[in-house]
Amino acid sequence: MSQAARPSFLRRSLLRPRDVLPHIHDITPEFLAERGLHGLLLDLDNTMIPYGSYEERADVMAWAATLRRSGIRLYMLSNATGKRARFWMEKLGFEGAEGVGMAGKPHPRAYRIALAQMQLPAHQVGMVGDQLFTDVLGGNLNGMHTILVHPLAGNSLPHTRMARTLERAVLKRYGHDWKA
């Protein structure tokens, strides 16, 4: 198959996010409309909520409510434990079928299930997360618009901290000097 005949998501690096933003609050209904996005898959830990935190986040609740009111479909796709994911899904106003914990990202199966439940094609959905090797890779493998946000905290799992070193090298290659 020639380079031109390959789907666009295969012509670009699977580790390259389409957008890199400081925070989820930079994702507005206008931002999504400019990109033709009608839904978001959202990572939990260090994307919306600091890793391990159970503290109320009124700002994140308001942000999610604003997106929903504008017609954006939201789905939590997290590798956090099912218990933790359910806790935050309830706090953030997600319905039972609007998310999952222990998703196994970047495995494509979880993304396909999410897309089916959202009833949207992949090119109309953004994957938002703080990690290249789970969120961005999985979203790109499934033909989604990937949005990388800076991690909220540095208190992640040991394997995540090691991956951050590799992420910084990859991001630097793409012109992002990310000091995480």
Backbone torsions as a table, in degrees:
resi	resn	phi	psi	omega
1	MET	NA	129.3	-179.8
2	SER	-70.8	159.3	179.4
3	GLN	-56.3	-43.7	-177.8
4	ALA	-66.9	-28.9	-177.7
5	ALA	-82.0	-13.4	-179.0
6	ARG	-74.0	145.8	175.2
7	PRO	-56.7	149.7	-173.7
8	SER	-58.1	-34.6	-178.3
9	PHE	-71.0	-16.5	176.1
10	LEU	-90.8	-15.4	178.9
11	ARG	-82.4	-14.1	-179.1
12	ARG	-112.1	163.3	179.9
13	SER	-62.8	135.3	178.5
14	LEU	-70.3	-12.4	178.2
15	LEU	-102.3	4.2	-178.0
16	ARG	-96.3	116.3	176.8
17	PRO	-73.2	150.6	176.7
18	ARG	-72.1	-38.6	178.7
19	ASP	-132.6	145.5	173.9
20	VAL	-125.0	120.6	-174.9
21	LEU	-127.8	153.3	177.8
22	PRO	-66.4	-35.1	-171.3
23	HIS	-156.3	157.1	178.3
24	ILE	-61.4	-27.5	-179.8
25	HIS	-62.3	-17.6	176.0
26	ASP	-75.9	-8.9	177.5
27	ILE	-92.7	104.0	-177.2
28	THR	-113.1	166.6	174.8
29	PRO	-56.1	-35.5	179.2
30	GLU	-68.0	-43.6	177.1
31	PHE	-56.4	-45.8	-178.3
32	LEU	-68.6	-40.8	179.7
33	ALA	-62.4	-39.8	178.5
34	GLU	-60.6	-25.5	-177.7
35	ARG	-103.6	3.5	179.2
36	GLY	70.0	27.5	-177.5
37	LEU	-97.8	134.6	-179.8
38	HIS	-116.9	-3.4	-179.7
39	GLY	-152.6	157.5	177.8
40	LEU	-133.3	133.7	165.1
41	LEU	-93.9	129.5	-172.8
42	LEU	-119.9	125.3	169.9
43	ASP	-73.0	155.2	-179.0
44	LEU	-96.3	-70.0	-169.7
45	ASP	-69.4	125.2	-179.9
46	ASN	66.3	6.8	170.9
47	THR	-106.8	-58.0	177.9
48	MET	-100.8	-35.5	-174.9
49	ILE	-132.7	138.3	176.2
50	PRO	-58.0	141.1	-179.2
51	TYR	-51.0	128.2	176.3
52	GLY	81.9	-7.8	-176.6
53	SER	-79.8	144.8	171.7
54	TYR	-123.4	14.6	179.7
55	GLU	-74.9	141.0	177.8
56	GLU	-55.7	141.6	177.8
57	ARG	-129.7	82.9	-178.7
58	ALA	-58.5	-35.8	-179.2
59	ASP	-63.3	-40.4	179.9
60	VAL	-72.3	-38.8	177.5
61	MET	-61.2	-43.6	179.5
62	ALA	-66.3	-40.5	178.6
63	TRP	-60.5	-47.5	179.5
64	ALA	-62.4	-41.8	179.7
65	ALA	-63.1	-40.1	178.6
66	THR	-61.9	-44.3	179.3
67	LEU	-64.3	-43.5	179.6
68	ARG	-61.4	-44.1	-179.6
69	ARG	-61.0	-28.8	179.3
70	SER	-85.4	2.7	176.1
71	GLY	94.7	7.4	179.5
72	ILE	-80.4	130.3	176.4
73	ARG	-86.3	134.0	-178.4
74	LEU	-117.8	143.6	179.4
75	TYR	-146.5	125.4	178.6
76	MET	-85.8	124.5	178.4
77	LEU	-124.3	98.5	-170.5
78	SER	-126.3	147.7	171.7
79	ASN	-91.0	2.9	176.5
80	ALA	-65.9	165.8	177.6
81	THR	-59.0	153.8	178.0
82	GLY	-57.3	-39.2	-179.5
83	LYS	-62.9	-46.8	-179.8
84	ARG	-65.6	-43.8	179.1
85	ALA	-61.1	-44.3	179.1
86	ARG	-62.6	-41.2	178.0
87	PHE	-55.1	-50.6	-177.2
88	TRP	-74.7	-31.6	175.5
89	MET	-60.4	-42.1	178.5
90	GLU	-65.5	-47.1	-179.2
91	LYS	-61.7	-37.8	-175.9
92	LEU	-90.2	3.2	175.5
93	GLY	81.4	22.8	176.1
94	PHE	-80.7	140.3	173.9
95	GLU	-77.9	166.3	-176.6
96	GLY	-54.5	-36.3	-177.6
97	ALA	-93.3	11.8	-177.6
98	GLU	-103.7	27.7	177.7
99	GLY	171.7	171.0	-178.2
100	VAL	-157.2	144.1	170.4
101	GLY	-101.1	170.6	-178.5
102	MET	51.3	44.2	-173.5
103	ALA	-69.6	-23.5	-178.6
104	GLY	76.6	28.0	177.4
105	LYS	-60.9	139.6	16.4
106	PRO	-97.6	15.6	-178.4
107	HIS	-55.1	130.7	-175.4
108	PRO	-62.3	-23.3	-176.4
109	ARG	-56.8	-46.4	-178.5
110	ALA	-62.2	-37.5	179.7
111	TYR	-68.0	-42.0	179.1
112	ARG	-63.1	-41.2	177.7
113	ILE	-62.6	-44.6	179.9
114	ALA	-60.5	-46.1	179.9
115	LEU	-61.2	-41.2	179.1
116	ALA	-63.4	-42.3	179.9
117	GLN	-69.2	-33.3	178.1
118	MET	-77.4	-19.7	-177.3
119	GLN	57.3	46.3	177.6
120	LEU	-133.0	147.4	174.3
121	PRO	-74.2	154.5	-175.3
122	ALA	-56.0	-38.6	-176.6
123	HIS	-69.5	-9.6	176.9
124	GLN	-102.6	8.5	-176.7
125	VAL	-122.9	136.2	174.4
126	GLY	-102.2	140.7	172.6
127	MET	-103.2	119.5	-177.0
128	VAL	-111.0	124.7	178.9
129	GLY	-163.6	176.3	-176.8
130	ASP	-108.2	4.5	-176.0
131	GLN	-128.9	134.8	178.0
132	LEU	-68.9	-43.0	-169.6
133	PHE	-82.7	-3.5	174.3
134	THR	-121.3	-65.7	-173.1
135	ASP	-68.3	-53.3	-177.8
136	VAL	-69.0	-47.0	179.4
137	LEU	-58.7	-49.5	-179.8
138	GLY	-62.3	-43.1	178.3
139	GLY	-63.5	-43.8	179.3
140	ASN	-67.1	-37.8	177.4
141	LEU	-60.6	-26.9	-177.9
142	ASN	-101.8	9.8	174.9
143	GLY	75.5	25.0	-179.5
144	MET	-93.6	166.1	173.0
145	HIS	-84.0	116.4	-175.2
146	THR	-98.1	136.4	-178.4
147	ILE	-127.4	114.3	178.7
148	LEU	-97.2	129.0	175.8
149	VAL	-114.4	153.1	177.5
150	HIS	-63.4	138.9	178.4
151	PRO	-62.6	142.2	-178.9
152	LEU	-71.5	-31.4	-176.6
153	ALA	-146.6	159.6	178.7
154	GLY	-99.2	14.0	-174.4
155	ASN	-94.1	42.5	-176.5
156	SER	-89.1	-178.5	-179.9
157	LEU	-63.7	155.6	-178.3
158	PRO	-55.4	-42.2	-179.6
159	HIS	-67.7	-30.2	177.2
160	THR	-70.0	-40.8	178.2
161	ARG	-61.6	-39.2	177.1
162	MET	-66.0	-41.1	-179.5
163	ALA	-63.7	-29.5	179.9
164	ARG	-59.7	-35.6	178.7
165	THR	-62.7	-45.6	178.0
166	LEU	-66.8	-39.6	179.0
167	GLU	-58.7	-44.9	-179.4
168	ARG	-59.7	-39.1	178.9
169	ALA	-65.7	-43.5	179.3
170	VAL	-65.1	-46.3	-179.3
171	LEU	-62.4	-37.2	178.5
172	LYS	-62.8	-38.5	177.8
173	ARG	-59.8	-32.1	179.9
174	TYR	-92.3	8.8	175.3
175	GLY	90.3	13.8	178.3
176	HIS	-109.8	117.2	177.1
177	ASP	-93.8	89.8	-171.0
178	TRP	-96.6	112.1	177.0
179	LYS	-100.2	86.7	-177.8
180	ALA	-96.9	NA	NA
